[in-house]
Amino acid sequence: MSRFSSTGPSQRQLRVGEQVRHAVAQVLSRGEIRDDVLNNTVVSITEVRMSPDLKIATCFISIVGNTDVQTVIKALANHAKFLRGRVAPQLRQMKYMPEFRFRPDTSFDNFAKIDALLRSPEVARDLQQDDSDESDTETHKDNENNG
């Protein structure tokens, strides 16, 4: 049985993922990749998740503008080996250079859905009911203490 019962990524995976994210973002921001889709699009690397053996880096991307995400992911996948070579000097402390995989980041969409739900009239009504219930309870307690 393992000494550690981990449910999430290790500290090392998180640290290396952040280093990889910075390195890939630098290469993309410098415009070293010659591709029309990537040159006309602002790509943001929001997160990099490393596999437990640190050989696979899954990069989650977000795109500014109305470019198709799947088109950008295909372009990045086509240039994954070039990217790997360009980030190698920045990650020279690693035993193996990770293979890059690209996925769309849907967390912002999830945040927007939750925000819309919280702002919906039904939730606002329920929150107002809870507030009035609490104030009724406080008024009743005050009357008991004074009476």
N, C-alpha and C positions, 0 to 999 in steps of 0.2 A: 504494500500500500504506500502511496506517495506521502511524503511528509507535508506537501502543500496541496491543498484542495483548491486549485485555481479554476475560476469560471470564466475569466476574461483573459486578455492578452497579458503577457508578463511585462515587467518593467523594461526589460531589454527590448522586447518587440515594440513597445511604445516609443522608446528612445530612438531606435533605428528607423522606425517608420517616420518619425518627425525629421530625422536627418535626410532620409530619402525624399520626403515631401519638399524640403527646402532645395535640395539639389535639382530635382525635376522642375520645380517652379523657376529656378534660376535659368535653366537651359531654355525653357519655354519663353520666359520674359525677354531673353536676349535675341530671340528670333533666329536661332541657329538652324531650325528645321525649315527646309525649302518646300513648302506646301501651301497652295492657295487657300485651302480651307482653314489651315491653322494660322496663316498670316493675317487673315481677315476676321479672326475671331479672338476674343479675349477669353482664355481658358484659365480657370482657377482650380488648383489642386486643393481640395478641401480636407482630405484625409488620406493617409496611406496606412493600410493594414498589412502587417508582415505575417507570413506563415510562421509556425513555430520553429522551423529550421532556418528561417530567414532567407530562403531561396526564392520566394515568390512575394512580390510587392503588388498589392491590389490598390491602384490609385483611383480615388473617387473624385470625379471632376464636376465642376459647375461651370456653366457658360453664360457670359453676359451677352445679351442680344437675342435675336430670334433665329439663330442658326440651329439646324437639327442636331441634337445631341449625338444620335447614332452615327451621323456623318463624321463628326469630330472624333468619336471613339474609334471609328474605322481608320481614320487618318493617323491617329496616335498609335494604334496597333501596328500599322504599316511601318511606322518609324520607331518602333520599340527597341530594336537592336541598335539603331543610331543613338537613341536616348541613353541606352545602357552604356554605350561607349563614352558618351559625353559626361555622364555623372560619375564614371569610374574614378577619375582623379580625386573627386570630392569625398568618395566613399572608400578610399584605399585601405582603411583599417579593417574592412570586412574581408573575411576569408573567401566568400563567394559573392559575386555580383548578382543581385536578384534579377529575376525575370519580371518584366513589367506587364501588368494586366490593367485594363482601364474599364471603369464602370461609371454610370451616371450617379450623381449624388442626389438622392430623393429626400434627404432630411429636410431641406427647406420647404418642399411641398408638404411634407407631414406637419411642419410647424405652422404653415399657412392654414391647413385644414383644422388643426386644433384651435388656432386663434379664431377662425371663423365660427367654430362651434361655441367657443366661450363667449363670443359676441352675439350669438343668436338670441332672439327674443325669449325663447323657452328657458334658456339658462339664466338670462337676466331676471325673468319672472321668478324662477326658483330661488335665486339669490336674494331677491327682495323679500320673498316669503320667509326665508331663513332669518334675515335681519329683523323683520317685524316679530317673529317668534322669540328671538333673543331679547328684544327690547321689552316685550310683554313679560317675559320671565324676570328680567331685572326690575321692572316696575312692581311686580308681585312680591319680590324679595324685599324691596325697599319698604313696601307697605307693611309687611310682616315685622320688619325690624323697628319701624316707627310705631306700630300699633300695640 
